[in-house]
Amino acid sequence: MGATIRKKELYDAVMTLGDCFDMLDMPHEVRAFGSGSAQVKAMRERFDPARAGFLASGDLGGTQLQQTASLAYSSLLACEENNKMMVCMSDGVLNDHQESVRVLKEARKNGVVTFGIFFGKGYDENKMNDLYGRGSWAAVEQLNDMPKVVAQRLASIFKSMK
């Protein structure tokens, strides 16, 4: 996501999702992933612009989701809310696809809704379905498409969570 980070689009995308979850009064946290993992916002804290700035300048290299997904899953299990959702955004093929599939399937078995956002072009529909479940992901080519595309998918997921 190097170009997306340099153009501040990742920051904008995460802030857009954060605003959505704030409006819905849904606790959320933000983690970045690559070859490592970084927590950008903890579950019940305010979004500190200095920490969120990592999304506009940081680079973890690589595309490995498993570790970050495992940490997010652990955080979600500790939440008292009944409805729990994990949103993952990537712009490339995961280097640890099978391991990530395993973690996300386990999360779904334990009541966590998983949702993926593929940012850019070149996604593999079968791999996205493996990771997040059929219909639980969206592809967004440009940031300005994100509110409409993602909102439509999330609205249908939220209706099913009631």
LINBELDA-V112898 format. One record per residue. RES is the residue in one small letter. OMEGA is omega in radians with two decimals (999 if undefined). D_FIRST is the distance of its C-alpha to the first C-alpha in whole Angstrom. Layout:
res: <RES;RES>
omega: <OMEGA;OMEGA>
d_first: <D_FIRST;D_FIRST>
This chain:
res: <m;g;a;t;i;r;k;k;e;l;y;d;a;v;m;t;l;g;d;c;f;d;m;l;d;m;p;h;e;v;r;a;f;g;s;g;s;a;q;v;k;a;m;r;e;r;f;d;p;a;r;a;g;f;l;a;s;g;d;l;g;g;t;q;l;q;q;t;a;s;l;a;y;s;s;l;l;a;c;e;e;n;n;k;m;m;v;c;m;s;d;g;v;l;n;d;h;q;e;s;v;r;v;l;k;e;a;r;k;n;g;v;v;t;f;g;i;f;f;g;k;g;y;d;e;n;k;m;n;d;l;y;g;r;g;s;w;a;a;v;e;q;l;n;d;m;p;k;v;v;a;q;r;l;a;s;i;f;k;s;m;k>
omega: <-3.07;-3.13;3.13;3.11;-3.12;3.12;3.11;-3.11;3.10;3.08;-3.13;-3.13;-3.13;3.11;3.08;3.09;3.13;3.10;3.11;-3.12;3.07;3.13;3.13;-3.10;3.12;3.05;3.12;3.03;-3.11;3.09;3.06;3.12;3.11;3.02;3.07;-3.09;3.09;3.06;-3.11;3.10;3.10;-2.96;-3.01;3.11;3.03;-3.14;-3.14;-3.11;3.14;3.10;3.13;3.11;3.07;-3.11;3.12;-3.08;-3.04;3.10;3.13;-3.12;3.07;3.12;3.14;-3.04;-2.95;-3.09;-3.13;3.12;3.11;3.12;3.12;3.11;3.11;3.11;-3.12;3.12;-3.12;-3.14;3.13;-3.13;3.12;-3.11;-3.09;-3.12;3.04;3.10;3.14;3.13;-3.14;3.09;-3.11;3.10;3.14;3.05;-3.12;-3.03;-3.06;3.12;3.11;3.08;-3.12;-3.12;-3.10;3.06;3.10;3.12;3.14;3.11;-3.10;2.97;3.11;3.06;3.11;-3.14;-3.13;3.03;3.05;-3.07;3.13;-3.12;3.01;3.12;3.08;-3.07;-3.14;3.13;3.10;3.09;3.08;-3.07;-2.91;-3.06;-3.11;3.11;-3.10;3.09;3.11;3.05;-3.12;-3.13;-3.14;-3.08;-3.10;3.03;-2.99;-3.09;-3.10;-3.07;-3.08;-3.14;3.13;-3.14;-3.12;3.13;3.13;3.10;3.14;3.12;-3.13;-3.11;-3.06;999>
d_first: <0;4;6;5;6;9;10;10;9;8;11;13;12;13;16;17;17;19;22;22;23;25;27;28;29;26;26;22;20;16;14;11;10;9;13;14;14;15;17;16;19;22;24;27;26;25;21;22;20;20;18;16;15;13;10;10;11;10;8;10;9;9;9;13;14;17;18;16;18;21;21;20;23;25;25;25;28;30;30;33;32;33;29;26;23;19;16;13;10;7;6;8;11;12;14;17;17;21;21;18;21;24;22;21;25;27;25;26;30;30;29;26;24;21;18;15;13;11;8;9;12;13;14;17;19;21;18;17;21;22;19;20;23;24;23;21;18;17;14;13;13;13;13;16;17;16;19;21;19;19;22;24;23;23;26;28;26;28;31;31;31;34>
